[in-house]
Amino acid sequence: MADGGQPRLVGSLTLDDRHTARRSCDYSPDNHSPDFSPGYQSAIRHPQSSYGSTESPPAVQGNPQSAIRNPQFPPLRHCRALTVLEMLVSTTCLVFIVLGLTAMFVETQRAFKAGVKQNTMADAGQTIIDMVSADLSQASDAQNPFITNLCWGWTANASSNYQDYPANIFRINQLQQIFVLVHTNTQWLGVGYAVSNYAGTGAGTLYSYLDATNDPIPNNCLCSNFLLRAQTFPNNYFHRVSDGVVHFNLRAFDQYGNETAWEQGLDFDPAGGSFFYPTTSAYSNSLGVLMPRAGLPAAVQLEVGILEPEAYEQLRALPAGSASQRNFLSAAGGKIQIYRQNIPIAGAIR
């Protein structure tokens, strides 16, 4: 105590404050040594306050522990919340992130669906090519001028000329009927393919045909029965293969790779046409070589065009045989996939 009953100052703390701080400090449970806070230690090490040596600092009012500060707990004036502007910026960034993720998800779904559609069309086209090629490659010669070994033909409404827009390219879609005679062991098989085209829609479903007999000679029964039944497609002879077929075309070639003279220029006749093997007489090919009567061509070329499933459903929804269907097919060139394959015929005489 100083003169006059006032507490004596030591540095920036009075003796009473120092005594109170010493009692209020924590003790370690191991060695029971006092653990002074940094604020208190700084006050002891620096007895000279910022007020100078000639001026005494004011006495501590209220709780003397307020003079000891712990840096682990900063004053409340340094704690700030988010402002409205910061919340708006954060929300905007979150919206852009969500939009980006949504766009990526949509594009991924679109690419996945496009891949599934392409695989479906590729499988359908390859199935048709493999099936028809296997039958055509086994074509047999009955060695009889009155028995049809191979034939194909089309009607007037089965050949359509389209103009693709905006490419301004003309293309012809043709839906033919194909028949081939196959000899296996003691049986003769009549195998055929035809497209069920409803009222000139320009697209339909491809069906396969199968009939068998032990003697094809009477009335050329296998080929004539196929052409007759292809008008009604009975279920006990025809079996469904694929939908959306817009082009089904066959062309024949000799052993020199040339198309026969009597077939040239008539493959896409809009009035309709048909070709039969064996040929009735000798003919001259494009090189002027006289070719003998042929029971079968040396090779054939098969073309198949398939329309995308979604486009095919849109086409069927339009009035059958209307101008809207024709305009739709004219603008659907990019939605048609064409498959082509050359097929050698083993039974042909070269």
FENPE-V16979 format. One record per backbone hydrogen bond with DSSP energy under -1.0 kcal/mol. NH is the residue of the N-H (numbers start at 1). CO is the residue of the C=O. E is the energy in kcal/mol with one decimal. If there is no record, write none. Layout:
nh	co	e
NH	CO	E
NH	CO	E
This chain:
nh	co	e
2	6	-3.0
5	2	-1.3
10	13	-3.5
13	10	-1.9
15	8	-1.9
18	14	-2.4
19	15	-2.6
20	16	-2.3
21	17	-2.8
22	18	-2.3
23	19	-1.6
24	20	-1.6
28	33	-1.5
32	28	-1.8
35	26	-2.4
41	37	-2.3
42	38	-2.2
43	39	-1.2
44	40	-1.5
45	41	-2.5
46	42	-1.5
52	49	-1.3
66	63	-1.5
67	64	-1.4
68	65	-1.5
73	70	-1.7
78	75	-1.6
79	76	-1.4
87	83	-2.0
88	84	-2.2
89	85	-2.4
90	86	-2.3
91	87	-2.3
92	88	-2.4
93	89	-2.3
94	90	-2.1
95	91	-2.3
96	92	-2.2
97	93	-2.0
98	94	-2.3
99	95	-2.5
100	96	-2.3
101	97	-2.3
102	98	-2.4
103	99	-2.5
104	100	-2.2
105	101	-2.2
106	102	-2.5
107	103	-2.4
108	104	-2.1
109	105	-2.3
110	106	-2.4
111	107	-2.5
112	108	-2.2
113	109	-2.5
114	110	-2.3
115	111	-2.1
116	112	-2.2
117	113	-2.4
118	114	-2.4
119	115	-2.3
120	116	-2.3
121	117	-2.3
122	118	-2.6
123	119	-2.6
124	120	-2.2
125	121	-2.8
126	122	-2.5
127	123	-2.2
128	124	-2.1
129	125	-2.4
130	126	-2.5
131	127	-2.4
132	128	-2.6
133	129	-2.4
134	130	-1.9
135	131	-1.4
136	132	-2.7
137	133	-2.3
139	136	-1.6
140	181	-3.1
147	144	-1.7
149	277	-2.8
150	277	-1.7
151	179	-2.2
152	275	-1.7
153	177	-1.7
154	273	-2.6
158	155	-1.2
160	173	-2.9
162	171	-3.4
164	169	-3.3
168	164	-2.1
171	162	-2.8
173	160	-2.5
175	158	-2.8
176	248	-2.1
177	153	-2.8
178	193	-2.5
179	151	-3.0
180	191	-2.6
181	149	-2.6
182	189	-2.6
184	187	-2.4
187	184	-2.8
188	213	-3.1
189	182	-3.7
190	211	-3.2
191	180	-2.4
192	209	-1.9
193	178	-2.3
194	207	-2.0
196	205	-2.8
197	195	-1.2
204	245	-1.8
205	196	-1.0
206	242	-2.9
207	194	-3.0
208	239	-2.8
209	192	-3.1
210	237	-1.1
211	190	-1.5
213	188	-2.0
220	217	-1.8
221	218	-1.3
224	220	-2.0
225	221	-2.4
226	222	-1.6
227	223	-2.3
228	224	-1.9
229	225	-2.8
230	226	-1.9
231	228	-1.2
232	229	-1.4
233	229	-2.5
237	234	-1.4
238	234	-2.4
239	208	-2.3
241	206	-2.8
242	206	-1.1
245	204	-2.3
246	305	-2.3
247	305	-1.4
248	174	-4.0
249	303	-2.4
251	301	-1.8
253	299	-2.8
254	258	-2.6
257	254	-1.8
263	260	-1.4
264	260	-1.5
266	263	-1.9
269	266	-1.1
272	269	-1.9
273	154	-1.8
275	152	-2.6
277	150	-2.5
279	294	-2.5
283	291	-2.3
285	289	-2.3
288	285	-1.8
291	283	-4.6
299	253	-1.8
300	343	-2.3
301	251	-3.1
302	341	-2.7
303	249	-2.5
304	339	-2.8
305	247	-2.8
306	337	-2.4
307	244	-3.3
308	335	-1.7
312	308	-2.6
313	309	-2.0
314	310	-1.9
315	311	-2.1
316	312	-2.1
317	313	-1.2
318	315	-1.1
322	319	-1.7
326	322	-1.3
327	323	-2.6
328	324	-2.0
329	325	-2.4
330	326	-1.9
331	327	-1.5
335	332	-1.3
336	333	-1.2
337	306	-2.4
339	304	-3.2
341	302	-2.1
343	300	-3.3
345	298	-2.1
346	137	-1.1
348	345	-1.2
